[in-house]
Amino acid sequence: ELLEIINDFLGKMNAGDRDIFVRRYWFFDSVAAIAKRHHMSAGSVKMNLYRNRKKLLKLLEKEGGRI
């Protein structure tokens, strides 16, 4: 069920945010590599990751009874 929740979360993200998230936490790309790929600053990538981690945490807490 956890995998289903995470897949739903990723499916609802816009393509750019999803690519940043997956590149960092699935492929373990560096923040610098992701920033270069998306023509962003490293700080912007870090903030994007932080915000999306918070959204995922909130979702996981909400769905906690389901897991």
C-alpha positions in Angstrom: 0.0 0.0 0.0 2.9 2.4 0.7 4.1 1.9 -2.9 0.6 2.7 -4.2 0.4 5.9 -2.1 3.8 7.1 -3.3 3.0 6.3 -6.9 -0.3 8.3 -6.6 1.7 11.2 -5.1 4.2 11.1 -8.0 1.4 10.8 -10.5 -0.2 14.0 -9.2 3.0 16.1 -9.5 3.8 18.2 -12.5 6.4 16.6 -14.8 9.3 18.9 -13.7 8.7 18.4 -10.0 8.4 14.7 -10.5 11.6 14.5 -12.5 13.5 16.4 -9.8 12.1 14.2 -7.0 12.8 10.9 -8.9 16.2 12.0 -10.0 17.2 12.8 -6.4 15.6 9.9 -4.5 15.4 7.1 -7.1 18.5 7.7 -9.3 20.5 9.5 -6.5 21.6 12.3 -8.8 23.4 15.2 -7.1 21.6 18.5 -6.5 24.1 20.1 -8.9 23.3 17.7 -11.7 19.6 18.2 -11.3 20.0 21.9 -11.2 22.0 21.8 -14.4 19.5 19.5 -16.1 16.6 21.8 -15.2 18.4 25.1 -15.7 17.8 26.0 -12.0 20.0 27.1 -9.1 21.0 24.4 -6.6 19.1 26.4 -4.0 15.9 26.2 -6.1 16.3 22.4 -6.4 16.8 22.0 -2.7 13.7 24.1 -2.0 11.7 22.1 -4.5 12.8 18.9 -2.8 12.0 20.2 0.6 8.5 21.3 -0.3 7.7 18.1 -2.0 9.1 16.0 0.9 6.8 18.0 3.2 3.8 17.3 0.9 4.6 13.6 0.9 5.0 13.5 4.7 1.6 15.2 5.1 0.1 12.6 2.7 1.7 9.7 4.5 0.5 11.0 7.9 -3.0 11.4 6.5 -3.0 7.9 4.9 -1.3 6.4 8.0 -4.3 4.4 9.0 -4.4 2.8 5.5 -0.8 1.5 5.6 
